[in-house]
Amino acid sequence: MRLIKAKIRDSNFFFNLRNSPEVRRNSINKKKIDLKSHQEWFKKAIKKDKIFKIVNKQKKDCGYVRLKKKSKVFFVSISVRKEFRGRNLASKALTKIEKLVPAKTEFAAIVKKRNIISKNLFEKAGYNVSSKNKNSLFLKKNKKK
Ligand SMILES: CC(C)(COP(=O)(O)OP(=O)(O)OC[C@H]1O[C@@H](n2cnc3c(N)ncnc32)[C@H](O)[C@@H]1OP(=O)(O)O)[C@@H](O)C(=O)NCCC(=O)NCCS
């Protein structure tokens, strides 16, 4: 499995993934995104988010992982296409992306309470639930070295 930097030509891949039913169901913003606003967002996101990677296995684009820095914390966003799930790709992608940031970085993820798969994924990767609200869990992890 490789992490490849997302480029402008990958716009459609992200558009389709983002609008797939379960990704929408598990997102904070559930609305269907129209192509024009996606393209505008994507152009900025690949510039601004320095760490925005495609999860690629045997030349197939299987999903993405992205780190978005807010003050000192890196917020993780991850998704794997349905046909590639359950093969440990998300776990491996989380391990790999941690290597791209300095030591002692703090990671965080916001997960819907009912998204048990995601909660399991992050806990297996060493994240702990640090707070909750009505619908979401806030998970954190500190990179030690
Ligand atoms: C969450 C998601 C990225 C997991 O991708 P994946 O590549 O299938 O995950 P992995 O195969 O690496 O599994 C890692 C761990 O997640 C959990 N997990 C994965 N599939 C699961 C399932 N069907 N049921 C319960 N737990 C599951 C397990 O803890 C698993 O570890 P294990 O296999 O040792 O038990 C994927 O399901 C997805 O894209 N979901 C929709 C988008 C989303 O919810 N993103 C996260 C928003 S915060």
The ligand as a Gaussian input file, in Angstrom:
#p B3LYP/6-31G(d) Opt

LIG

0 1
 C      -13.774000       3.509000       8.492000
 C      -13.116000       2.961000       7.219000
 C      -12.137000       3.995000       6.688000
 C      -12.345000       1.651000       7.589000
 O      -11.621000       1.213000       6.428000
 P      -11.043000      -0.266000       6.259000
 O       -9.891000      -0.213000       5.306000
 O      -12.144000      -1.200000       5.933000
 O      -10.510000      -0.608000       7.741000
 P       -9.449000      -1.731000       8.118000
 O       -9.628000      -2.951000       7.277000
 O       -8.085000      -1.121000       8.181000
 O       -9.924000      -2.113000       9.603000
 C       -9.343000      -1.501000      10.715000
 C      -10.193000      -1.749000      11.953000
 O      -11.442000      -1.078000      11.812000
 C      -12.470000      -1.883000      12.432000
 N      -13.382000      -2.422000      11.424000
 C      -13.200000      -2.490000      10.076000
 N      -14.303000      -3.038000       9.496000
 C      -15.167000      -3.314000      10.499000
 C      -16.471000      -3.882000      10.552000
 N      -17.122000      -4.249000       9.434000
 N      -17.080000      -4.007000      11.758000
 C      -16.458000      -3.615000      12.890000
 N      -15.210000      -3.056000      12.917000
 C      -14.578000      -2.922000      11.733000
 C      -11.747000      -3.018000      13.124000
 O      -11.322000      -2.607000      14.409000
 C      -10.554000      -3.190000      12.216000
 O       -9.495000      -3.856000      12.820000
 P       -9.498000      -5.490000      12.849000
 O       -9.658000      -5.913000      11.429000
 O       -8.176000      -5.828000      13.422000
 O      -10.658000      -5.867000      13.699000
 C      -14.164000       2.593000       6.145000
 O      -15.118000       1.736000       6.713000
 C      -14.877000       3.814000       5.539000
 O      -14.372000       4.397000       4.601000
 N      -16.067000       4.157000       6.069000
 C      -16.866000       5.273000       5.540000
 C      -16.237000       6.622000       5.808000
 C      -15.979000       6.851000       7.260000
 O      -16.756000       6.478000       8.130000
 N      -14.829000       7.481000       7.543000
 C      -14.412000       7.841000       8.882000
 C      -15.033000       9.143000       9.277000
 S      -14.289000       9.671000      10.780000

